[in-house]
Amino acid sequence: MAEYLIIAGLSGAGQSTAADTMEDLGWFVIDNLPPSLIGKVRDLVGRPGSDLRRVALVGGRGGTQDVDELAAAVADLRRTGAAVRVLFLTATDDVLVRRFEGTRRRHPVPAATVGEGIAAERVALEPLQAGADVVVDTSELNVHQLRARLVELFGGRPGAGLQTSVVSFGYSHGLPRDVDLVLDCRFLPNPHWVDELRSLTGLDEHVRDYVLGQPQTREFLAKLDDLLGLLLPGYEREGKSYLSVAVGCTGGRHRSVVLAEELARRMAGHGFPPAVSHRDLGR
């Protein structure tokens, strides 16, 4: 059975980059597809002899036009039993305004200003965003970072079940925008205050040994392991496609990095190996 990915989102949030990335990953991509044609695409894909297995459809290019029709078409596609996932791309108003001003493109929603057009589009697309399987905020992502995030989410083997990812971060640099679960490890002793460890990172053996050697860490990981054994299979049974877990400490260089790597190891032990990234390691 073919998999379908519907790419939607706010104008300027990165749909073009998403379409190019999915094409590079081997998906068959149709850009700017009218919602009325989604059913016809499924009919063609489902014909005997078709070799299309992963199809990405980019919709919602017209601003607020056809939003209701797109949502209805996605619902119809899901009712056929097809494997359908919706990716919604968003960004903050100020970032979108800068992007439109930088490209000098006209916003697709008629309004007195770009900001008003963005605001109107955001309201219109709220129901589509609420029903999305995964929402990616591109405000702080450049083209290469967005591509890496999409490869992390959709680069797995066809037909994969729950796809997982783990990211470490520093609270001093802000919370990640598009994660499902956040774990705060700032209660653990901080290697930053150990002179010989301060310049190292959580990828160094000495920092790892220090963090994992703390009694609080061992207790935390034991209870977290039990929780993972409950959550991961449960999410998969309920049909959740993606699970992103963030682990945070103060600066994102020591404790969170160690815990993210250890969390990934334990998730793999439960049969859900994640992609791992360390957002603030280089800061």
ChimeraX attribute file (.defattr): number of C-alpha atoms within 10 A of each C-alpha:
attribute: neighborCount
match mode: 1-to-1
recipient: residues
	/A:1	13
	/A:2	17
	/A:3	16
	/A:4	23
	/A:5	22
	/A:6	23
	/A:7	26
	/A:8	28
	/A:9	30
	/A:10	26
	/A:11	26
	/A:12	22
	/A:13	23
	/A:14	25
	/A:15	24
	/A:16	14
	/A:17	15
	/A:18	24
	/A:19	21
	/A:20	14
	/A:21	20
	/A:22	23
	/A:23	16
	/A:24	13
	/A:25	15
	/A:26	13
	/A:27	22
	/A:28	18
	/A:29	23
	/A:30	15
	/A:31	17
	/A:32	16
	/A:33	16
	/A:34	17
	/A:35	21
	/A:36	13
	/A:37	12
	/A:38	18
	/A:39	14
	/A:40	11
	/A:41	14
	/A:42	16
	/A:43	10
	/A:44	11
	/A:45	18
	/A:46	16
	/A:47	10
	/A:48	7
	/A:49	7
	/A:50	10
	/A:51	10
	/A:52	15
	/A:53	16
	/A:54	21
	/A:55	21
	/A:56	24
	/A:57	24
	/A:58	22
	/A:59	22
	/A:60	28
	/A:61	21
	/A:62	16
	/A:63	22
	/A:64	21
	/A:65	15
	/A:66	16
	/A:67	22
	/A:68	15
	/A:69	14
	/A:70	22
	/A:71	17
	/A:72	14
	/A:73	18
	/A:74	20
	/A:75	12
	/A:76	14
	/A:77	17
	/A:78	14
	/A:79	11
	/A:80	10
	/A:81	9
	/A:82	15
	/A:83	15
	/A:84	20
	/A:85	21
	/A:86	21
	/A:87	24
	/A:88	24
	/A:89	23
	/A:90	23
	/A:91	22
	/A:92	14
	/A:93	17
	/A:94	11
	/A:95	15
	/A:96	22
	/A:97	19
	/A:98	14
	/A:99	15
	/A:100	16
	/A:101	13
	/A:102	9
	/A:103	9
	/A:104	9
	/A:105	11
	/A:106	12
	/A:107	22
	/A:108	16
	/A:109	19
	/A:110	15
	/A:111	13
	/A:112	8
	/A:113	12
	/A:114	21
	/A:115	17
	/A:116	16
	/A:117	20
	/A:118	26
	/A:119	14
	/A:120	16
	/A:121	23
	/A:122	20
	/A:123	10
	/A:124	17
	/A:125	21
	/A:126	12
	/A:127	13
	/A:128	19
	/A:129	20
	/A:130	11
	/A:131	14
	/A:132	17
	/A:133	17
	/A:134	22
	/A:135	19
	/A:136	20
	/A:137	20
	/A:138	22
	/A:139	18
	/A:140	12
	/A:141	16
	/A:142	11
	/A:143	12
	/A:144	10
	/A:145	12
	/A:146	20
	/A:147	19
	/A:148	14
	/A:149	19
	/A:150	18
	/A:151	17
	/A:152	17
	/A:153	20
	/A:154	17
	/A:155	17
	/A:156	12
	/A:157	8
	/A:158	12
	/A:159	12
	/A:160	9
	/A:161	16
	/A:162	20
	/A:163	21
	/A:164	21
	/A:165	22
	/A:166	25
	/A:167	26
	/A:168	30
	/A:169	28
	/A:170	26
	/A:171	17
	/A:172	12
	/A:173	13
	/A:174	11
	/A:175	14
	/A:176	20
	/A:177	13
	/A:178	15
	/A:179	19
	/A:180	12
	/A:181	11
	/A:182	16
	/A:183	15
	/A:184	16
	/A:185	17
	/A:186	16
	/A:187	10
	/A:188	17
	/A:189	15
	/A:190	18
	/A:191	22
	/A:192	18
	/A:193	9
	/A:194	12
	/A:195	9
	/A:196	11
	/A:197	17
	/A:198	14
	/A:199	11
	/A:200	16
	/A:201	22
	/A:202	25
	/A:203	15
	/A:204	13
	/A:205	12
	/A:206	14
	/A:207	24
	/A:208	20
	/A:209	12
	/A:210	19
	/A:211	23
	/A:212	17
	/A:213	11
	/A:214	13
	/A:215	10
	/A:216	14
	/A:217	18
	/A:218	13
	/A:219	11
	/A:220	13
	/A:221	16
	/A:222	11
	/A:223	10
	/A:224	15
	/A:225	17
	/A:226	10
	/A:227	11
	/A:228	16
	/A:229	15
	/A:230	12
	/A:231	12
	/A:232	18
	/A:233	16
	/A:234	12
	/A:235	15
	/A:236	16
	/A:237	11
	/A:238	9
	/A:239	11
	/A:240	17
	/A:241	17
	/A:242	19
	/A:243	21
	/A:244	19
	/A:245	22
	/A:246	25
	/A:247	28
	/A:248	29
	/A:249	23
	/A:250	19
	/A:251	20
	/A:252	26
	/A:253	27
	/A:254	30
	/A:255	34
	/A:256	32
	/A:257	31
	/A:258	24
	/A:259	26
	/A:260	25
	/A:261	22
	/A:262	15
	/A:263	23
	/A:264	21
	/A:265	14
	/A:266	19
	/A:267	20
	/A:268	13
	/A:269	12
	/A:270	15
	/A:271	12
	/A:272	21
	/A:273	18
	/A:274	24
	/A:275	16
	/A:276	20
	/A:277	18
	/A:278	20
	/A:279	17
	/A:280	19
	/A:281	18
	/A:282	8
	/A:283	9
